[in-house]
Amino acid sequence: MSDFDLIVIGAGPGGYVCAIRAAQLGLRVACVEGRATLGGTCLNIGCIPSKALLHASHQLHEAAHNFAKMGLIGAAPSVDWAQMLAYKDEVIAQNTRGIEFLFRKNKVAWIKGWGSIPAPGQVKVGEAVHAARAIVIATGSEPSPLKGVAIDEETVVTSTGALALRRIPASLAVIGGGVIGLELGSVYARLGSKVTVIEYLDRLIPGQDGEVARTFQRILARQGLDFVLGAAVSGVETGAAGATVHYALRKDGSARALQAETVLVATGRRPFTAGLGLEALGVAMTPRGQIAVDGRYATNVAGLYAIGDAIDGPMLAHKAEDEGFAVAEILAGRAGHVNYGVIPGVIYTAPEVASVGETEEALTAAGRAYKAGKFSFMGNGRAKAMFAGDGFVKILADAATDRILGAHIIGPGAGDLIHEVCVAMEFGAAAEDLARTCHAHPTVSEAVREAALACGDGAIHA
């Protein structure tokens, strides 16, 4: 039995960040991971490979639609799917090797295998049992199943299978109008697939700003995606020609069917905690199957903690990272903290969608008085020069104090632009503070300043 101050189970973004930060603070740390490579779902079959394919397919779109407008004349490139997948795999390898290097640099022991917790303070991997003063569960999540739909990862796939299809399908049905479905649907639409998104609700990206969602749907429709909203999927039949998705429209119950070569099931994710032995330990769970923790990420079992997708909150890699950082500091005797009011969310399509803080719908429901400043990217010279004038920046501020309550961006580089607002919110800034901050010209970031100005006397370029 080997002894550690901390054993982290799971080497995804939450787990490896927790392990490295704890080691930096002087703890003897081990991380248990059963995959052949570090990085968890995000680096291996999630965030990183999907962004590689989004980038590659966006370059194809630009070549086909915008190069000639700039005087770049020539045939649009053809797609070598095998090479594109090889590029994606190399991106994954570079990132996972990077985590291995960081483990060695920070003297984090990688215990290879699948871990379980036979007793408080013990982690079993294979036949070996390791002792630790503290254990952090960072096992992430897995795709949620959909009743009546059998996954084979060939014809009917989750996001995992969608990242490694044998060929680009002629048609793709996406069940679920959330982040994963729209990102991967966007990839295959750019590569030539006929993409239809089937969503149970009457809108896309539930929880996001309603105006952003409506604008986003219009833009994606112009890019060739079709949408069936308010539809309940009852099953999927597969055959030699592909698959048939059966669904009913919720407004009238009418039964419909859609044929597609491939079906992507993107109906959300659930915590992955199977095999840990939590029930035998008596670990308290939430009604939604998450591990219940207190404000310091401690479970009801002494010395056992949990973070990331395994606990409540948005299933985001950066949320897990922040929690891993915080719990490592707590275990080292410091004051770890996560500000859950300032966690951004991003959809990496083109244009990108990003948000932080409150939505107009949430503020209205809460009866809070607010003001909204909005600026279109069509008024931004840099965006227009890049053929990226679709979308806008919206900033929400308290009507009385002008303190920024939230921001919603759809447009070029939204996933980067949102962080300016995140920093402002972290320091309790007012919209006027943002408006009076000099922004370089010409940059798309000027649209953020203009939206902040619109919370006051008005934007300059609107």
C-alpha positions in Angstrom: 0.0 0.0 0.0 1.4 3.4 -1.1 0.6 6.5 0.7 -0.3 9.9 -0.7 -1.7 13.2 0.6 -4.1 13.2 -2.3 -5.4 10.7 -4.9 -7.4 12.2 -7.8 -9.6 9.7 -9.7 -9.9 10.9 -13.2 -7.4 12.8 -15.4 -9.8 15.1 -17.3 -9.6 18.9 -17.0 -10.9 18.9 -13.4 -8.7 16.0 -12.3 -5.4 16.9 -13.9 -5.7 20.5 -12.8 -6.5 19.5 -9.3 -3.5 17.1 -9.2 -1.0 19.6 -10.6 -2.2 22.4 -8.4 -2.0 20.2 -5.3 1.5 19.1 -6.2 2.5 22.7 -6.7 1.4 23.4 -3.2 3.6 20.7 -1.8 1.2 17.7 -1.5 2.2 14.2 -2.5 -0.2 13.5 -5.3 -1.3 10.6 -7.5 -3.9 10.6 -10.3 -5.8 7.4 -11.3 -6.7 7.2 -15.0 -7.9 4.1 -16.9 -7.5 5.5 -20.4 -4.3 5.0 -22.3 -3.9 8.7 -22.5 -4.5 11.6 -20.0 -6.9 14.4 -20.5 -10.2 12.7 -20.1 -13.2 13.1 -22.4 -12.3 16.7 -23.2 -8.9 16.1 -24.7 -9.5 12.7 -26.2 -13.1 12.5 -27.5 -14.6 15.9 -26.7 -13.6 19.6 -26.7 -10.2 19.3 -28.4 -11.0 17.0 -31.4 -14.3 18.7 -32.1 -12.6 22.1 -32.2 -10.0 20.6 -34.6 -12.8 19.5 -37.0 -14.7 22.8 -36.5 -11.5 24.7 -37.5 -10.8 22.5 -40.5 -14.4 22.6 -41.8 -14.5 26.4 -41.3 -11.4 26.8 -43.5 -13.1 24.8 -46.2 -16.2 27.1 -45.9 -14.1 30.2 -46.2 -12.3 28.9 -49.2 -15.5 28.0 -50.9 -17.5 31.1 -50.1 -15.2 34.0 -49.3 -11.8 33.6 -50.9 -12.9 34.8 -54.4 -14.3 37.9 -52.8 -10.8 38.8 -51.6 -9.2 38.1 -54.9 -8.0 34.6 -53.9 -8.9 32.8 -57.1 -8.7 29.1 -57.5 -10.7 25.9 -57.0 -11.9 25.3 -53.5 -10.0 22.4 -51.8 -11.5 18.9 -51.8 -11.8 17.0 -48.6 -9.4 14.2 -47.7 -11.4 12.8 -44.8 -8.7 10.3 -43.7 -6.2 13.2 -43.6 -8.6 15.4 -41.7 -9.1 12.7 -39.1 -5.3 12.2 -38.9 -4.9 15.9 -38.3 -7.5 15.7 -35.5 -5.7 12.7 -33.9 -2.4 14.5 -34.0 -4.0 17.5 -32.2 -5.2 15.1 -29.5 -1.8 13.5 -29.2 0.0 16.8 -28.8 -2.4 17.8 -26.0 -2.4 14.5 -24.1 1.4 14.3 -24.3 1.5 17.8 -22.9 -0.4 16.6 -19.8 2.0 13.7 -19.3 4.9 16.2 -19.4 3.2 18.4 -16.8 2.6 15.4 -14.5 6.3 14.5 -14.7 7.3 18.2 -14.2 5.2 18.5 -11.1 5.9 14.9 -9.8 2.3 13.7 -10.0 2.2 9.9 -10.0 0.0 8.5 -12.7 -1.6 5.2 -11.5 -2.8 3.5 -14.6 -6.1 1.7 -14.4 -9.7 2.1 -13.3 -10.1 3.1 -9.6 -12.6 2.2 -7.0 -13.0 3.2 -3.3 -13.3 0.1 -1.1 -13.1 2.2 2.1 -12.6 5.8 3.2 -9.0 6.8 2.5 -8.4 4.0 0.1 -8.3 3.7 -3.7 -8.0 0.3 -5.4 -6.6 0.0 -8.9 -6.3 -3.6 -10.1 -5.1 -5.6 -7.1 -3.2 -2.7 -5.5 -4.7 -0.6 -2.8 -3.3 3.0 -2.2 -4.0 5.1 0.8 -4.6 8.8 0.8 -5.5 11.5 3.3 -7.9 12.9 0.7 -9.6 11.5 -2.4 -11.1 13.7 -5.1 -13.6 12.1 -7.6 -13.2 13.8 -11.0 -14.6 11.1 -13.2 -16.6 13.4 -15.5 -19.6 12.4 -17.5 -20.9 10.2 -20.3 -23.6 10.7 -23.0 -27.1 10.3 -21.7 -29.1 7.5 -23.3 -32.3 8.2 -25.1 -35.2 5.7 -24.6 -35.9 3.7 -27.7 -32.6 4.5 -29.4 -29.8 2.0 -29.5 -26.3 3.3 -30.0 -23.9 1.4 -32.2 -21.3 4.2 -32.8 -21.5 3.5 -36.5 -25.0 4.4 -37.8 -26.4 5.8 -34.6 -23.6 7.6 -32.8 -22.9 9.7 -29.8 -20.4 12.6 -30.0 -17.6 10.0 -29.6 -18.6 8.1 -32.8 -19.3 11.4 -34.6 -15.7 12.4 -34.3 -14.5 9.2 -36.1 -17.1 8.3 -38.8 -15.7 6.1 -41.5 -17.0 8.6 -44.1 -18.8 11.9 -44.4 -22.5 11.0 -44.4 -24.7 12.2 -47.2 -27.3 13.1 -44.5 -27.1 13.5 -40.8 -30.0 13.7 -38.3 -29.0 15.3 -35.0 -31.2 14.6 -32.0 -30.8 17.5 -29.7 -30.4 21.2 -30.3 -27.8 21.9 -27.7 -24.1 22.8 -27.8 -22.8 19.3 -28.9 -25.4 18.7 -31.5 -25.0 22.1 -33.1 -21.2 22.1 -33.1 -21.0 18.7 -34.8 -23.9 19.4 -37.0 -22.2 22.5 -38.2 -19.0 20.5 -39.0 -20.8 18.0 -41.2 -23.0 20.6 -42.9 -19.8 22.4 -44.0 -18.4 19.1 -45.2 -21.5 18.6 -47.4 -23.9 16.5 -45.3 -27.6 17.4 -45.3 -28.1 18.1 -41.6 -31.4 18.1 -39.8 -31.6 19.0 -36.1 -34.6 17.5 -34.1 -35.1 19.3 -30.8 -37.7 18.5 -28.1 -38.2 22.1 -27.0 -39.5 24.9 -29.2 -36.1 26.6 -29.4 -32.4 25.9 -29.7 -29.8 26.1 -26.9 -32.1 26.1 -23.9 -31.0 28.4 -21.1 -29.2 30.8 -23.5 -30.5 34.3 -24.2 -33.6 34.0 -26.3 -32.6 36.7 -28.8 -29.3 35.0 -29.3 -31.0 31.6 -29.8 -33.3 33.0 -32.5 -30.5 34.8 -34.3 -28.4 31.7 -34.1 -31.1 29.5 -35.7 -31.5 32.0 -38.6 -27.8 32.0 -39.3 -27.4 28.2 -39.1 -30.4 27.9 -41.4 -28.7 30.1 -44.0 -25.7 27.8 -43.7 -27.9 24.9 -44.7 -29.1 23.3 -41.4 -32.7 22.3 -41.1 -34.6 22.3 -37.8 -37.6 20.4 -36.5 -38.5 22.0 -33.1 -41.0 20.8 -30.6 -40.5 17.2 -31.6 -40.3 14.1 -29.3 -38.2 11.3 -30.7 -39.7 7.9 -29.9 -37.2 5.6 -31.6 -34.6 5.0 -34.4 -34.7 2.1 -36.8 -31.5 1.1 -38.6 -31.1 -0.8 -41.9 -28.8 -1.2 -44.9 -29.6 2.3 -46.1 -29.0 4.1 -42.8 -31.6 5.0 -40.2 -35.1 6.3 -39.7 -35.8 8.6 -36.8 -39.4 8.4 -35.6 -40.8 11.4 -33.7 -44.0 13.2 -32.9 -44.7 16.9 -33.0 -45.6 18.0 -29.5 -48.1 20.6 -30.7 -50.5 18.1 -32.2 -49.1 14.6 -31.5 -48.7 13.9 -35.3 -46.2 11.1 -36.0 -43.4 11.8 -38.4 -40.3 10.1 -39.7 -36.9 11.3 -41.0 -34.4 9.1 -42.9 -30.7 9.8 -42.6 -27.5 7.9 -43.3 -26.3 8.7 -39.8 -28.0 9.7 -36.6 -26.2 11.7 -33.9 -27.7 11.4 -30.4 -26.8 14.6 -28.6 -29.4 14.8 -25.8 -27.0 15.7 -23.0 -24.7 14.0 -20.6 -24.9 12.4 -17.1 -22.3 11.9 -14.4 -20.0 8.9 -14.8 -19.6 7.3 -11.4 -20.1 3.6 -12.2 -17.7 1.2 -10.6 -16.4 3.6 -7.9 -18.3 1.8 -5.1 -20.2 4.9 -3.9 -23.3 3.1 -2.9 -21.4 0.7 -0.6 -19.6 3.7 0.9 -22.9 5.4 1.6 -22.1 8.5 -0.5 -25.0 10.9 -0.6 -26.3 11.6 -4.1 -28.6 14.2 -5.6 -32.0 13.3 -7.2 -30.3 13.8 -10.6 -27.6 11.2 -9.9 -24.8 13.6 -9.0 -22.6 13.4 -6.0 -23.8 15.7 -3.3 -21.1 18.0 -1.9 -20.9 21.0 0.4 -19.3 24.4 -0.3 -15.9 22.9 0.1 -16.6 20.0 -2.3 -16.7 17.5 0.5 -19.1 14.6 0.4 -20.7 13.1 3.5 -17.8 10.6 3.7 -14.8 11.9 5.6 -11.8 12.7 3.3 -13.8 12.2 0.1 -14.4 15.1 -2.3 -15.9 15.5 -5.8 -15.7 18.1 -8.6 -16.7 18.7 -12.2 -19.4 16.9 -14.1 -19.8 14.4 -11.2 -21.4 17.2 -9.1 -24.1 19.8 -9.7 -23.6 22.7 -12.1 -22.9 23.2 -15.8 -20.9 20.4 -17.4 -18.1 22.5 -18.7 -14.4 21.7 -18.7 -13.4 25.1 -17.3 -15.9 24.8 -14.5 -14.3 21.5 -13.6 -10.8 23.1 -13.8 -11.8 25.9 -11.5 -13.2 23.4 -9.0 -10.1 21.3 -9.2 -7.9 24.3 -8.5 -10.2 25.4 -5.6 -10.3 22.0 -3.9 -6.5 21.6 -4.2 -6.1 24.9 -2.4 -8.6 23.9 0.2 -6.7 20.6 0.9 -3.5 22.6 1.1 -5.0 24.9 3.8 -5.7 27.8 1.5 -9.0 29.5 0.7 -10.1 27.9 -2.6 -13.2 29.6 -4.2 -15.2 29.4 -7.4 -17.4 32.3 -8.5 -20.3 30.5 -10.2 -21.9 33.7 -11.3 -19.0 34.3 -13.7 -18.6 31.1 -15.6 -18.7 31.7 -19.4 -20.3 29.3 -21.9 -19.2 29.1 -25.5 -20.5 27.4 -28.7 -17.7 27.1 -31.2 -19.6 27.3 -34.4 -19.1 30.1 -37.0 -20.2 32.5 -35.7 -19.4 31.6 -32.1 -21.9 32.1 -29.3 -20.8 33.1 -25.8 -22.5 34.1 -22.6 -21.8 34.9 -19.0 -24.1 35.8 -16.1 -27.8 36.5 -16.3 -30.1 36.4 -19.3 -32.9 38.9 -19.9 -35.4 36.1 -19.3 -33.9 35.3 -15.9 -33.8 38.9 -14.8 -37.4 39.5 -15.9 -38.6 36.4 -14.1 -36.8 37.6 -11.0 -38.4 41.0 -11.2 -35.0 42.8 -11.4 -34.8 46.2 -13.1 -32.1 46.2 -15.8 -31.0 47.9 -18.9 -29.7 46.3 -22.1 -27.0 47.7 -24.4 -26.7 46.1 -27.8 -24.4 46.6 -30.7 -24.4 44.8 -34.1 -21.2 43.5 -35.7 -22.4 45.1 -38.9 -21.3 48.3 -37.3 -17.8 47.0 -36.7 -15.3 47.7 -39.5 -13.0 44.7 -38.7 -15.9 42.3 -38.6 -17.2 43.4 -42.0 -13.7 43.1 -43.5 -13.7 39.5 -42.4 -17.2 38.8 -43.8 -18.3 38.3 -40.2 -20.9 41.0 -39.7 -23.6 38.6 -38.5 -24.5 38.8 -34.8 -24.3 41.3 -31.9 -23.0 42.0 -28.4 -25.6 42.5 -25.7 -24.6 43.7 -22.2 -27.1 43.7 -19.3 -26.5 46.1 -16.4 -28.4 46.9 -13.2 -30.8 49.8 -13.9 -29.9 51.6 -10.7 -26.2 50.8 -10.1 -25.0 50.1 -13.7 -23.2 47.0 -12.5 -22.8 44.4 -15.2 -25.1 41.5 -14.7 -24.5 39.5 -17.8 -23.4 39.5 -21.5 -24.4 37.6 -24.6 -22.4 37.6 -27.8 -23.0 36.0 -31.2 -20.4 36.8 -33.7 -16.7 36.6 -34.6 -14.4 35.5 -31.8 -17.3 35.5 -29.2 -15.5 32.9 -27.1 -12.6 35.2 -26.7 -14.5 38.5 -26.4 -16.6 37.2 -23.5 -13.6 37.1 -21.2 -13.3 40.9 -21.2 -16.8 41.0 -19.6 -15.9 38.1 -17.3 -13.0 40.1 -15.8 -15.2 43.2 -15.5 -17.8 41.2 -13.7 -15.3 39.6 -11.4 -14.2 43.0 -10.2 -17.8 44.3 -9.9 -17.4 46.8 -12.8 -20.2 49.0 -14.2 -21.1 49.1 -17.9 -19.6 52.6 -17.9 -16.2 51.2 -16.7 -16.2 49.0 -19.8 -17.3 51.8 -22.0 -14.6 54.1 -20.8 -11.8 51.5 -21.4 -9.8 52.3 -24.5 -10.1 49.5 -27.1 -7.7 49.2 -30.0 -9.0 50.0 -33.5 -9.8 48.2 -35.7 -10.7 45.1 -33.6 -13.9 43.2 -33.1 -13.5 43.9 -29.4 -14.7 47.4 -30.1 -18.2 45.9 -30.4 -18.1 45.1 -26.7 -17.3 48.7 -25.8 -20.1 49.9 -28.1 -22.6 47.6 -26.3 -21.4 49.0 -23.0 -21.8 52.6 -24.4 -25.3 51.6 -25.4 -26.1 50.9 -21.7 -25.6 54.7 -21.2 -26.0 57.5 -23.7 -25.7 55.3 -26.7 -23.2 53.6 -29.0 -21.1 55.8 -31.3 -21.3 53.6 -34.5 -24.9 52.4 -34.2 
